[in-house]
Amino acid sequence: MNRRKILGALIALAVSFVYLQAGIPEVWARGNVPQFDGWVQDDAGLLSSEEEEALERECARVSELHRTGVYIVTTPDFGGGDIKNWQRQIFAEYSLGADCSDSGIMLAVSMAERDWGLVGFGAAQEAFTTYGRERMGEKFLDDLSDGEFYDAFEKYVSMSEEFLTEAEKGTPYTEDHPYGEGWRIPLIIGVSFLLSFLVSLAVVLSWKKSMNTRVRRDGAMEYLREGSFHLHDRSDRFLYHTVTRSKRETEDHSGSGGGMSSDHSGTSGKF
């Protein structure tokens, strides 16, 4: 019996040594390995069953439409190191993207140290450039920080479809073709309307002023007939004294840190 225990311990040590030598995170050696059975793998339990099902359907729709796998994975602890490498290992280990010519995009969230990673695979890297991944991160990072995980994942899937659609047109989002600049057209229209309104208002007021023949008098004395009133004494008395104080604005040096780290196909950070 003791020999069996010793043999089992030696085997476990050998397996752990192999994992570590291969660069596999220690958490894998402890058995905390994701078991993919769809597009969304919520091992950290961040979603309700209804939310997970809704995201699963949307990921499946976008993946089938654009022939690019769109994945979401959460874990209590990915084991340390670089979460992007962990994602690449998962993608290869479970042959994700096999139905999409090995093309895919994956958002991963690890709760232990509040890590997130966004990695593109295969042809999807053309759609999800370094600029694009960092722009996406900026969009869903606030929701991750606030614990609004469903909202963050929903934005990620929606943006993934937009990025894939734009790449299929031959115009992927880059610094020269920035994402989320569509607000400029409504702004230009709004400013043009406001300027037209102000010009029209100025013209109308000018017409109205030219039609007014009344003459303004600055003092009551100007309304009296000359020689009908004599003023012997005049003085000024100030009945009220008003002091206005304004608070001096101070520069706020506080702020949140974090930042993002990117390589050839992935971007990661803290939330």
Salt bridges, closest charged atoms under 4 A:
GLU26 OE2 - ARG30 NH1 3.87
GLU58 OE2 - ARG61 NH2 2.59
ASP77 OD2 - ARG30 NH2 3.85
ASP82 OD1 - LYS84 NZ 3.25
ASP115 OD1 - LYS270 NZ 2.81
GLU138 OE1 - ARG135 NH1 3.03
ASP143 OD2 - LYS155 NZ 2.80
GLU161 OE1 - ARG61 NH2 2.71
GLU161 OE2 - HIS66 NE2 3.87
GLU166 OE1 - LYS169 NZ 3.78
GLU166 OE2 - HIS177 NE2 2.86
GLU168 OE2 - HIS66 ND1 2.68
GLU181 OE1 - ARG184 NE 3.19
GLU222 OE1 - ARG217 NH1 3.77
GLU251 OE1 - HIS253 NE2 3.94
ASP263 OD1 - ARG88 NH2 2.84
